[in-house]
Structures are given as structure tokens and as C-alpha cells.
Amino acid sequence: MTTKNILLAAAVLFLFNSASRAEEMEKMESDTATTYGEYLSNEFGKTDGLQVKVEADPSKAVGLQAGGGGIIIVPTKGLKEGSEDPAADTERGAPMAYLFMSQRFNPLKEGKPFDGKKLRTVDLADSGNKATCLVLSARHIQDDEWQMYVYGADKKPIVSSQFFPAEEESDGPIGIHVQDPADGKATLVVTVFGKYEATLPIGHKFD
């Protein structure tokens, strides 16, 4: 591991394992999201068999943090409105982003965490801790209907969520925020181009 990667790993470990508490998710500093996004994208990008090829652009990564945990989304390069990828009409959809979650957060199905075998993770240096790694794509269904596919370890998406007009604007090509946190559950909202949003149910746990 290079000196740069060691420093990045140390930074990631600090964020993902801090024992601090928080009531609400806070926006991560841009430089922080870029640093963590670069490290995690580089590590996850080495994984064989990813469903779609995301060319990560950490310079446009955004993140949220709370209770010592974090969620970071890293868009694919060239993601911009009006530039449609023909892959959007294919079965797996067009690459959209990587989504990373610390162990304090996890995607849910019918209110329950996924079996670990359904998800991919990246080891965080030599700590024994991991980050959950998801691949997001955009699938054109018909006419104006689009869906966000969320891929774990399986060939098929673990979650599909329809895009609707966004209720909250975001800067840059992609953004995230959390709605309705209660009883250890919340809704992660992914906003694209500041105009469209799709959702992913997540669970959260603070010490």
C-alpha cells in the first residue's frame, strides 16, 4: 500500500469508526467526500463482475455523516442532463454511481437488512471493518418512465425505484439526502441533475 493510500485509509477509518453521536445526517465537506470517495472507488473498482462499469468521478462525490458513520455517492464521469447513454435501454441500465455506506447504515428490503451474501463490501485497511458498496444504474423503461437500479452482489438489482420529479434541489450531477428517520430506519433520496429523485430504504444504528 502506498503512503497516499495509507493516509486515505486512516481518514476513512476515522470517519467510519468514530464513536460520536448525532441526531441528524449532516452534509459532508466537499474535500472530505472527494478524499473518501476516491479511496473507496479505487478499492471497489478492483472487484470482478460488477454489473455495470462506473468510471468514478470522485471530484463530484457528495456525502452525509452522522454518529460517526457516513454515506458517500460517487457519480460516473460525464453524468449530465441531455447526454443519454444508450445502455439506459439495456437490461442492466446505464452506469450512474457508486454508493458507499459505513457499517452503521444498510439497505433494507421490506424493513429488514439484506443477507450479507447479497451485498459487496470493501475492507478498510487492517481494521477488520468494512464498507458496504453498491452500484447504481439508470434504466429507461418506457416513455418518461425511468428507474434506479441498486446492485449488490447478484446479477439482478436488489432494489429498483422509480424516478419522480425532485422535491429538493441538489448541486452537481448527483446528490443525496435523508428523509423520515425514525426507529432505526430512514429513506435515502438520490437526486439526479437537481430535477429527478429515486429512493432507497436504509437502516441506521448509533451507539
C-alpha positions as CSV (number, residue, x, y, z in Angstrom):
1,M,0.0,0.0,0.0
2,T,1.4,3.4,-0.9
3,T,1.8,6.3,1.6
4,K,-1.2,8.1,-0.1
5,N,-3.4,5.0,0.3
6,I,-2.3,4.6,3.9
7,L,-3.3,8.2,4.7
8,L,-6.6,7.7,2.9
9,A,-7.3,4.5,4.7
10,A,-6.6,6.2,8.0
11,A,-9.0,9.0,7.1
12,V,-11.7,6.5,6.1
13,L,-11.3,4.6,9.3
14,F,-11.6,7.7,11.4
15,L,-14.9,8.6,9.7
16,F,-16.4,5.2,9.7
17,N,-15.5,4.2,13.2
18,S,-15.8,7.4,15.3
19,A,-17.8,6.9,18.4
20,S,-19.5,10.3,18.3
21,R,-23.3,10.6,18.2
22,A,-25.7,12.7,16.1
23,E,-29.4,13.2,15.8
24,E,-29.5,14.1,12.1
25,M,-27.4,13.5,9.0
26,E,-25.1,16.4,8.1
27,K,-23.7,17.3,4.8
28,M,-20.1,16.2,4.4
29,E,-17.4,18.7,3.4
30,S,-16.7,18.5,-0.3
31,D,-13.0,17.8,0.2
32,T,-13.8,15.1,2.7
33,A,-16.3,13.4,0.3
34,T,-13.7,13.6,-2.5
35,T,-11.0,12.0,-0.4
36,Y,-13.1,9.2,0.9
37,G,-14.8,8.7,-2.5
38,E,-11.5,8.3,-4.3
39,Y,-10.2,5.7,-1.8
40,L,-13.4,3.6,-1.8
41,S,-13.9,3.9,-5.6
42,N,-10.4,2.7,-6.3
43,E,-10.7,-0.2,-3.9
44,F,-14.2,-1.2,-5.1
45,G,-13.3,-0.7,-8.7
46,K,-11.0,-3.7,-8.5
47,T,-14.0,-6.0,-7.9
48,D,-14.6,-8.6,-10.6
49,G,-18.1,-9.0,-12.1
50,L,-19.6,-5.6,-11.4
51,Q,-23.0,-5.4,-13.2
52,V,-22.2,-2.0,-14.9
53,K,-19.0,-0.2,-15.4
54,V,-18.8,3.0,-13.4
55,E,-16.0,5.3,-14.3
56,A,-16.0,7.1,-10.9
57,D,-15.5,10.8,-10.7
58,P,-14.5,11.5,-7.0
59,S,-14.2,15.2,-7.7
60,K,-18.1,15.3,-7.8
61,A,-18.6,13.0,-4.8
62,V,-21.0,14.1,-2.1
63,G,-21.7,12.6,1.3
64,L,-23.6,12.6,4.6
65,Q,-22.3,11.8,8.0
66,A,-23.8,11.2,11.5
67,G,-23.0,9.4,14.6
68,G,-19.5,8.5,13.3
69,G,-20.9,6.9,10.2
70,G,-21.1,8.1,6.6
71,I,-22.8,7.6,3.3
72,I,-21.0,8.7,0.1
73,I,-22.1,8.7,-3.5
74,V,-19.7,9.0,-6.4
75,P,-21.1,9.7,-9.9
76,T,-19.8,8.2,-13.1
77,K,-17.8,10.5,-15.3
78,G,-19.8,12.6,-17.8
79,L,-23.1,12.3,-16.0
80,K,-25.0,15.3,-17.2
81,E,-28.5,16.1,-18.3
82,G,-29.2,15.7,-22.0
83,S,-26.4,13.2,-22.6
84,E,-28.3,9.9,-22.6
85,D,-26.3,6.6,-22.6
86,P,-27.7,4.0,-25.0
87,A,-27.1,1.5,-22.2
88,A,-30.1,3.0,-20.4
89,D,-32.3,0.9,-22.7
90,T,-30.5,-2.3,-21.9
91,E,-31.4,-4.8,-19.2
92,R,-28.9,-3.6,-16.6
93,G,-29.3,0.2,-17.3
94,A,-26.6,2.9,-17.7
95,P,-24.0,3.4,-15.1
96,M,-24.9,6.2,-12.7
97,A,-22.8,6.0,-9.5
98,Y,-21.2,4.1,-6.7
99,L,-22.9,4.3,-3.3
100,F,-20.9,3.5,-0.1
101,M,-22.2,3.1,3.4
102,S,-20.3,2.6,6.6
103,Q,-21.4,-0.3,8.9
104,R,-23.8,2.0,10.8
105,F,-26.0,2.0,7.7
106,N,-27.5,-0.7,5.5
107,P,-30.0,-1.0,2.7
108,L,-33.4,-2.6,3.6
109,K,-36.0,-4.8,1.9
110,E,-39.4,-4.8,3.4
111,G,-38.0,-3.2,6.5
112,K,-35.2,-5.8,7.1
113,P,-31.5,-5.7,6.3
114,F,-30.3,-7.8,3.3
115,D,-28.5,-11.0,3.9
116,G,-24.8,-10.2,3.8
117,K,-24.3,-12.6,0.8
118,K,-26.5,-10.2,-1.2
119,L,-24.1,-7.3,-0.7
120,R,-20.5,-6.4,-1.6
121,T,-18.0,-4.8,0.8
122,V,-14.6,-3.3,0.8
123,D,-12.2,-3.9,3.7
124,L,-11.0,-0.8,5.4
125,A,-7.2,-1.2,5.7
126,D,-6.3,-3.7,8.5
127,S,-9.1,-2.8,10.9
128,G,-11.4,-5.7,10.2
129,N,-14.2,-3.2,9.4
130,K,-15.9,-2.9,6.0
131,A,-17.9,-0.5,3.9
132,T,-21.0,-1.7,2.0
133,C,-20.6,-1.0,-1.7
134,L,-23.5,-0.6,-4.1
135,V,-23.7,0.1,-7.9
136,L,-26.4,2.4,-9.2
137,S,-27.7,2.5,-12.7
138,A,-30.5,4.3,-14.6
139,R,-32.9,2.2,-16.6
140,H,-35.2,3.6,-19.2
141,I,-38.5,1.6,-19.0
142,Q,-40.8,3.4,-21.5
143,D,-41.7,6.9,-22.5
144,D,-40.9,9.2,-19.5
145,E,-40.6,6.3,-17.0
146,W,-37.1,5.7,-15.5
147,Q,-36.0,3.5,-12.7
148,M,-32.9,3.5,-10.5
149,Y,-31.4,0.0,-10.1
150,V,-29.4,-0.7,-7.0
151,Y,-27.0,-3.6,-7.4
152,G,-25.4,-5.7,-4.7
153,A,-23.6,-9.0,-5.3
154,D,-26.3,-10.6,-7.6
155,K,-26.7,-10.1,-11.3
156,K,-30.1,-8.6,-10.8
157,P,-30.7,-5.4,-8.8
158,I,-31.6,-5.8,-5.1
159,V,-33.8,-2.7,-5.3
160,S,-35.5,-0.9,-8.2
161,S,-37.0,2.5,-7.6
162,Q,-38.9,4.8,-9.9
163,F,-37.6,8.3,-10.6
164,F,-40.0,11.2,-9.9
165,P,-39.6,15.0,-10.1
166,A,-37.4,16.0,-7.2
167,E,-38.8,17.7,-4.1
168,E,-35.3,19.0,-3.0
169,E,-32.8,20.5,-5.4
170,S,-29.1,19.5,-5.4
171,D,-25.9,21.0,-6.8
172,G,-23.9,19.0,-9.3
173,P,-24.9,15.9,-11.2
174,I,-26.0,13.9,-8.2
175,G,-26.9,14.4,-4.6
176,I,-28.3,12.6,-1.6
177,H,-30.3,13.4,1.5
178,V,-32.3,11.5,4.1
179,Q,-36.0,11.7,4.8
180,D,-38.1,10.4,7.7
181,P,-35.5,9.0,10.1
182,A,-37.3,7.1,12.9
183,D,-37.0,3.8,14.8
184,G,-33.7,3.0,13.2
185,K,-35.0,3.4,9.6
186,A,-34.9,6.1,7.0
187,T,-35.3,6.9,3.3
188,L,-32.2,7.8,1.3
189,V,-33.1,10.0,-1.6
190,V,-30.8,10.1,-4.6
191,T,-31.3,13.3,-6.7
192,V,-30.0,13.5,-10.3
193,F,-29.4,16.7,-12.2
194,G,-31.3,18.5,-9.3
195,K,-34.5,17.5,-11.0
196,Y,-35.3,13.8,-10.5
197,E,-35.2,11.6,-7.5
198,A,-35.4,7.9,-6.5
199,T,-35.3,6.4,-3.1
200,L,-33.7,3.6,-1.2
201,P,-34.8,2.4,2.3
202,I,-32.0,2.2,4.7
203,G,-31.5,1.2,8.3
204,H,-29.1,3.0,10.8
205,K,-27.6,2.3,14.1
206,F,-25.8,4.6,16.5
207,D,-24.0,3.5,19.7
